[in-house]
């Protein structure tokens, strides 16, 4: 157990995937919840501050005539019943102007506590916080409010409890360090690679919050300017971030992401090969039954390929589209499971999701599940035979789906990006395809199209080899799957991540 005599840890985020919650959009939210649950289990004095979005993020379903339609992403009653009302609070600027009136709720797990704030007033601001990441009409008000509320909660906590670390998760919260005393140990964790996802600096915050911001262009740079340390979430991500923001390279280091094994690993204990095969067969049968119940389709003896992640262009879901549309027998030898959500404003993502809906209706060996989330990931990342991890090189910060698959004995065919580069040994516990780039390439450029073509050809070559192996040398496939289970489990444990972020709690 951790040493608890050092004060508390505070993490500030915009999303989190608690069990039964709809307050997350993807990997960042899942990671923050895994850290929360992991900290709570081992006794860390951990506190997470995060908004409560009454209408969640977004969910999708399939309507008549195979239409991909948006529906409400609902919190479960089981999750809502665990929220304990604390108090209401007015948050004002230094000049006394009301920024937000909020209700505060507490959610607990072991030694970890989360404070969730629901924005009630002004009504205009409250509308920005009804849904997660629907703030494009007024990003500045969203960022200003989140920073003001979060820093006010931190100040209130620090009046009675020593605070050892304050970790700011992602650039949406870059204004928080400017509202807290300089003597606080504030650090910044960026979860975005390259130049593409860094929001423009909210300059009007200077007047509203009575702060002075540096002469930089993005919120990410503003955070890096102010804090003592900057963390990236994989070794590759560190290289890319240093090249993107060289001015702050001396502040940077990396801590590769991990997962909460109690939440994701379904193979219990350190099992031998025979027991491992039993687990794999049982998990596969369970997933096949789930597919059959949901779709009426029969997997049979075909290898199950899973592409399950947020649907956005840099993750290259179109590799699956190309595989289906090719006139080859490879696609007929496998059963393909795809699941993921596009953002409601991402027209490209919604279009390819609609394509997957049509494939799912027309093909007997293709299943698209539109409502991707924690629950479906739990089964798909433990019951498939191969995970396909296809991001464009330099564009994925870390990725954790291959970690969840690996600890359940599912190897990954991965592009050379993110945390895969630290976890996968080619043809030993998984496989790589394509080339590793050393610089960011615009994914909409002609150069990227040429890289895609080369990467896809290698992807098909490697996938064909793996399917051949599965069909013709099952013992060798099982050996690689077993190696994934054995090597991933100690490397991706969230306890390792927490020890690296908060070493003082683990020193004697």
N, C-alpha and C positions, 0 to 999 in steps of 0.2 A: 504493500500500500504506500501511497505517496505521503511525504512529509507535509503536514498542513499548517506549519507554524510560520509561513512566509507571507501571509496576506492572501488576498483572493486574485484570481485571474478573471479578466473581463474580455470577452470577445464581442465585437459589434458587427452585425451582418444585416443584410436586407432580405434574406430568405433562409428557411430552414425546413427540412423534411422530417418533422417529427412523425411518429407512427400515427396514421389517421389524419394528418394535417394536409391541407391543400396550399400551404404557404411556401411552395418551392417551384422552380422552373426546370431545374436540372442538377448537374453534378455538384455545383457549389452548395446548394441547399442540402443535398444528401451528405456531403462531406461535413458540413457544420453540425448536422444531427449526429453523425457518427462520432465526431469529436466530443460532442455533448454527452452522449450515452457512454462512450469510453471513459471520459473523465469522471462521470458519476459513478461508474462501477469501481474504479480504482481509488476513489476517495479524494480526488483533486477538488479544491474549493473553487469551482468553476462557475462563472455566470455568463450567460449569453443574453444580449439585448437585441431585439428584433421586432419589426412591425407585425401586427396581426391584420391580415387582409381578410375581411369578412367574406369576400367572394372568391378567395383563392387565386389561382393563376389562370389556367384555361384547360378545358378538356375537350375531347373530340369523340365523335361517334359516327357510325355509318347509317345513313338514312336510306329510304327506298331509292331504287335506281342507282345504287352504289355511290351516293353522294357523301362527301366528307364534310360533316357539319359540326359547328361549334356548339358545345353545351357547357353548362356551369360545372366548375370544378369544386366539389363540395367537401367540406370538412366532415369527418365522421362524428357521430354523437359521442362515441367513446373518447375521441380526442377532446372534444369541447367539454366533456364532463370532468376532465382532468385540469382545466384552467380554473385557478382560484383568483377571484377579484381581489385586488390590493387596495387601490384608491384611484381617484381622479386627480389630474394635475394640470395646472396651467403652465405653459412654457412661453416665456416672453423674451424679447430681445433685451439687450443691455439698456436700451432707451425706453423699455416698458411696453413695447408693442406686442400684442398677442400674436404668437406664431402658431400655436396649436393648443387646443384642449384635448387631453387624451385620457383614456381609461387604461389602467395598468393591470395586467394579469400575470400570475406566476404559474409556471409549469416546472415540475421537479422530477428528477430521476437520481436516486442515490444522493451523492454529495453535490450534484450539479443542479443549478437553478436557472431558469430562463425568465426574463421579464419581457412580456409581449405588450406592445402599446397599440391601442386602437385610436386612431385620430377621429375626433367627433366634430371639432370646429376649428377654423371656419369651414363652412360647408363645401366651398370650392376646394379647399385642401383635402378635406375628408374624401371627396370623390377621387382624388389622385391615389388614395390609399385603400380603395375598395378592392381593387385587383392588383396583383403583383405585376410589375413591369408594364403598366399601361399608362405611363406618365409622360408620353412623348409630347403631349400638348403643352406641358409646362415642366420641363425637367428641373429647372432651377428651384421652383417651389418644392418639388419632391426632395431634392438634395438638401436644401436649407432646412426643411422641416425634420427630416431624418436626423441630420446632424444636431440640430438644436434639442430635439427630444432626447436623443441618445446621450449627449453630453450632460444634459440636466440630470438624467438618471444616474450617470456615473458620479457627478458631483455630490448627489444626495447620498449615494452609497459610501463614497470616500469620506464623508463626514463622520462616520461611525466605524468604518472597517478599512484597514490598510489594503491598498491595491498594489500588487506586484507587477502585473503586466496588463496593458490594454492593447489588444490586437484589433486593428481595423481591417475588415475583410472587404476588399475591392474598392474601386474608385468612387462608387456612389456615395461613400461615407468619408470622402477626403477632407471635408470641412471640419470633422470632429476634432482633430488635433489642434485646430486654431481656436477652439472654444474651451480648451482645458488648460490647466496650469502647465508651464514649461517643465516643472520638476517631475511630472508623471512619465513613466516609462512606456511611451506609446510607439507601437510598431505597425508596419503596414504589410499586408499580404496581398500580392496581386495574383489574380487567377486568370488573367487575360494575356495571351501571348501576342507579341508583335504590335503593330501600330493600329490594328483595325477596330478594337472595341473600347477605346479610351474616350470617355465623354469630354466634351468641350468644357473648359473651366467656366464655372458659374460666377462671373464677375459681379453680378448684382448682389451676391452674398456679402460683399464688403459693406454695403450700405445697410442692408437688412440686419446683419448680425454684428455690425460695428467691428469688423476685423480687417486686417490688411493681408492681401494675398500676393504671392510672388508673381513676377513677370514670366509666366509660363502659359502654355496653350491648353493643357488638359488637366482634368481633375487628378489623374494618376500622378502627373509631375508635381502637382501641388501637395499631394500626400507625401511623395518621396522627399520633397524639399524640407518638410517639417519634422518628420519622424527620425528616430535614432537608427532604426534598422528596417530593411526591406527584405521580405522573403518571397521567393518564387516557389513553385510547387513541384518542380522536377529539375533534374540537371540540365536537360535540353531547354527547358523554359528559362533557366538562368542565363544560358548563352544567348538566347533570342532577346531577352529583356535587357541584358547589358548592351547589346548592339542597338537596341531601339532607344534606350535612355542612358547613353554612356556617361552623362554627367553625374549619375547617381550610382555608378558601378561599385564604388568603394563601400557603399552601404549594403550591397546585396549579398545574399547567400541563399541556398535552397534547402528546403525540407520536402522531400517527396511525399505526396499524399498517401493515405492509407485508408483502411476500412475497419469498422467495428465487427470483429469476427462473430460475436454472439448474434449479430443481426443478419449476417450474410452467409456464414459458413455452415453447411448442413452435414458435412462429414465430421462426426464427433470423435475427438481424440486423435492420437497418433496411430493410425491404422496400418496394417501390413497390406501387401498387394492383394491378397485374396479378399480381405474385408473391404478394401477399396473398390474392387470390381463389384461386390455386392451392392455397395452404396450407389455406385454409378448406374447400375442396372435399375435399381429401385427409383432413383431420381429421374432417370430417363423415362421409365414407364409412367411415372406420375405426370410428367410434362406431356407425354403423348396422350394420355387420357384427358388432360386439360384442353389440349388442342382439339381433340375429337369432340368434346362437349361444347366448346365454343364455336367450332366451325363445321362439324360433321365430317371432317377430313381424316383420312387414315394415313399415318406416317409410314407404317410398315417397317421394313428393315433399312430404309434409307437414312443416310447420315443427316442429322439435323444441324443446319447452319443458322446462326442467330445474328442479326444486325439489329441491335436494340439500343437506341440512344436518341438524343434530341435531333430532330430533323432540321438541319441547317447546312448551307452549301459546303462549308469547309470540312465537314465530316464525310463528305462524298457519298451520300446515299445513292447517287446515280450509278455507282459501281454495281449495285444490285439491279437497278433498272437495265443496265447494259447486259448483265449476265442473263437476265430473263429474255431480252429481245434478241440475243445472239442465236443464230441457227446452229446450235451445238447440242450434243447429247449430255454434256455435263450437268446442265440445269435439270435434266430429267432423272438424274441419279441421286439427287439430294432433295430434302424437304427444307424450304427456306421460311424462316420466321422473322418477320420485320415488325418492329414496334417503335414508335417515337412520336413526339409532338412538335409541330412547327409553332413558332410564335404567331399569334393572330394577325400581326402586321407583316409577316413574311410571306409575300405572294409566291415567291419561288418555292419556299418550303411547303406551302399549302398545295401547290400544283403537283409536286412530286408525291406528296401524301395521297392525293387523289389518284395518281397513277398506281400507287400501291393498292389502293382500294379496288381498282379495276382488275389488277393482277389477282388479288385475293378472290374475287368473284369468278374469274375465268379459269384459274389454274387449280388443279387438284393437289399440287405439291407446293403451294405458296399460301401463307397465312399472314395477314396484316392485322395487328391489334392496335387500334388507334389511341386507346386510352392508356398510354404508357405511364407507369409510375412505380412506386416502391413494390407494390404487390406483384405486378407482372414480372418485374425484374427479379424478384425473389425466386420465381419458378423458372424463368427462361435462362437465368445465369447459373442455375444449378442443374437443369435438366437437358440442356442442349449437348451437342457433340463437338461443336467448334464455334467460337466467337469470331466474328469478322469486325476488325477495328481498323478503319480506313481513312483517318484524317489526313489532309494535305500536310506534308512535312513542314514543320515550324509553326503550325497553326493550332495545335493542341497543347494546352498548358500541361496537363498530366493525363487525365483519364483515369477512371477507377473501375470501369466495367470489366476490363481484363483482369483486375485484381479479384473481383467478386467471382468471376468465372474460374480463375486459376485456383483459388482456395477450395473450389468444389471439383477440381480435377478436370476442368474443361480448358483445353489449350486454345490459344488465340493465333489467328493469322493476322498480323499487324503491319501497318505501314511503319516507317522508321520515324517515330515521333513520340513525344510525351514520355510518360513513365515506362512505356514498353521497352525503351532502350536500356533501362536499368534492370528490368525484370526478366526479359525473354532471352534465352540462349537458343539460337536458331537450330532447329531440328533436334533439340534436347528437351525443352519444356514448352515449345511453341514454335512459331515460324514468322519470318519477316518476308515482306515483298517490297519492291520499289527501291528508290534511292533516298538517302538522307540528305536534305538540303542544309546549307549553312547560312541561308539568308531568307528573309520573308519575300515571297513572290505574290503579286496580286493575283488572286484566284480567278479573276475575270479577264485576265490577259491572255494573249496568244501563247506566251511562254508557258503559262500554267496549263493551257490546253495540250501542249506538246508533252509536258511532264505527266499529265493525266493519262495520255495515250500509252506512254512507256510504262507507267506504274500499273495501269490496268492489264496490259499484256503480261506483266510479271505476276500480277495478282492471279490471273487465270492459270498461268503455268504452275504456280505454287499450289493453288486450290486443287487443280487436277491431280497433282502429286499426292496431296493429303487425302483426297477422296479415294484414289487408288490404294493408298496405304490402309485406309479404314476398311475397304472392301477385301483386300488381298493379303494384308499382313496385320490382322487385328492385334496380335500380341505386341507388335512394335508401336502401334497407335496407343495402346493401353499403357505401355512403358512411358511414352511421352506425356500422356495425361497424368500418370502417377507422379512423374517428375514435376509437373506443374503444381500439383497439390503439395508436394513436399517442399519445393523451393519458394513458392509464393507465400505460404502460410506465415513463416517467421518474418518475411520482408515487408509485408503489407499490413501487419497488425497495427491498429490505431494507437496501441500503447507505445510503440516505437516512435510514432509521430509526436505524441504528447511529451515523451521524454526529451525529444529534440527541441521542441518549442519551449518547454518549461523545465530546464535541467535542475534548477535550484530545489525543486520539490522531490527530487530523486537522489540528491546527494546525502551522504551520511551525516 
